[in-house]
Amino acid sequence: MYVRIVRGQPQPEQAEELARRWKEYAAPRLNSAPGFRHGYLSVERTTNRVAGVTVWDNKPGEAVDQTMREFGQQVQDIIAVPPVIEDYEVLAEA
């Protein structure tokens, strides 16, 4: 199992808009991707930073990377800091 963590920062007061676009554009595509288990988009309101966490049966591949590039284009007008994408293999769970 793998998790992908995407960290970024929207422009001030744009976290809700980012979430709306994520639900509209990225979520349906991720839900239909092979091996997708679940995903979350979270915000830390005091710093206005966001983190997307998705859980996968296998390491996300090129199709998922392409979806994320396309989503990046969908939100480039409200992003203050480009996202950092990290993939981790799950070693233990509770």
PELINNOR-V781757 format. One record per residue. RES is the residue in three letters. PSI is psi in radians with two decimals (999 if undefined). D_CENTER is the distance of its C-alpha to the mean C-alpha in Angstrom with 2 decimals. Layout:
# PELINNOR-V781757
res:RES psi:PSI d_center:D_CENTER
res:RES psi:PSI d_center:D_CENTER
This chain:
# PELINNOR-V781757
res:MET psi:2.60 d_center:16.86
res:TYR psi:2.69 d_center:13.73
res:VAL psi:2.49 d_center:10.58
res:ARG psi:2.25 d_center:7.69
res:ILE psi:2.18 d_center:6.72
res:VAL psi:2.05 d_center:5.05
res:ARG psi:2.43 d_center:7.68
res:GLY psi:-3.03 d_center:9.13
res:GLN psi:2.05 d_center:11.81
res:PRO psi:2.93 d_center:12.71
res:GLN psi:2.77 d_center:16.41
res:PRO psi:2.38 d_center:18.52
res:GLU psi:0.44 d_center:18.33
res:GLN psi:0.10 d_center:15.39
res:ALA psi:-0.72 d_center:12.74
res:GLU psi:-0.69 d_center:14.06
res:GLU psi:-0.69 d_center:14.00
res:LEU psi:-0.78 d_center:10.37
res:ALA psi:-0.71 d_center:9.85
res:ARG psi:-0.80 d_center:12.56
res:ARG psi:-0.62 d_center:11.23
res:TRP psi:-0.81 d_center:7.87
res:LYS psi:-0.65 d_center:10.47
res:GLU psi:-0.73 d_center:12.79
res:TYR psi:-0.99 d_center:11.21
res:ALA psi:-0.78 d_center:7.97
res:ALA psi:-0.83 d_center:8.92
res:PRO psi:-0.63 d_center:12.38
res:ARG psi:-0.70 d_center:11.64
res:LEU psi:-0.74 d_center:9.53
res:ASN psi:-0.49 d_center:12.35
res:SER psi:-0.01 d_center:14.88
res:ALA psi:2.40 d_center:13.67
res:PRO psi:2.32 d_center:16.20
res:GLY psi:-0.05 d_center:15.50
res:PHE psi:2.31 d_center:12.46
res:ARG psi:-0.92 d_center:13.37
res:HIS psi:2.79 d_center:11.00
res:GLY psi:2.69 d_center:7.66
res:TYR psi:2.51 d_center:7.40
res:LEU psi:2.13 d_center:6.31
res:SER psi:2.73 d_center:9.17
res:VAL psi:2.51 d_center:11.51
res:GLU psi:1.77 d_center:14.50
res:ARG psi:-0.55 d_center:16.90
res:THR psi:-0.50 d_center:19.65
res:THR psi:-0.12 d_center:17.77
res:ASN psi:0.63 d_center:15.36
res:ARG psi:2.57 d_center:12.43
res:VAL psi:2.72 d_center:8.92
res:ALA psi:2.24 d_center:6.70
res:GLY psi:2.28 d_center:3.63
res:VAL psi:2.14 d_center:5.85
res:THR psi:2.59 d_center:6.79
res:VAL psi:2.36 d_center:10.53
res:TRP psi:2.62 d_center:12.56
res:ASP psi:-0.67 d_center:16.32
res:ASN psi:2.91 d_center:16.31
res:LYS psi:2.27 d_center:14.45
res:PRO psi:2.43 d_center:11.96
res:GLY psi:-2.85 d_center:14.20
res:GLU psi:-0.64 d_center:14.82
res:ALA psi:-0.70 d_center:14.02
res:VAL psi:-0.72 d_center:10.33
res:ASP psi:-0.71 d_center:10.54
res:GLN psi:-0.74 d_center:12.40
res:THR psi:-0.73 d_center:10.06
res:MET psi:-0.65 d_center:7.44
res:ARG psi:-0.76 d_center:10.71
res:GLU psi:-0.71 d_center:11.86
res:PHE psi:-0.68 d_center:9.05
res:GLY psi:-0.65 d_center:9.77
res:GLN psi:-0.59 d_center:13.29
res:GLN psi:-0.43 d_center:12.79
res:VAL psi:0.13 d_center:11.78
res:GLN psi:-0.45 d_center:13.90
res:ASP psi:-0.22 d_center:16.58
res:ILE psi:0.15 d_center:14.87
res:ILE psi:2.27 d_center:13.14
res:ALA psi:-0.63 d_center:15.54
res:VAL psi:2.25 d_center:14.14
res:PRO psi:2.56 d_center:12.26
res:PRO psi:2.72 d_center:9.05
res:VAL psi:2.23 d_center:9.89
res:ILE psi:2.26 d_center:8.39
res:GLU psi:2.38 d_center:10.33
res:ASP psi:2.40 d_center:11.36
res:TYR psi:2.45 d_center:13.89
res:GLU psi:2.33 d_center:16.55
res:VAL psi:2.20 d_center:17.38
res:LEU psi:-0.43 d_center:20.99
res:ALA psi:2.71 d_center:21.75
res:GLU psi:2.78 d_center:20.66
res:ALA psi:999 d_center:22.43
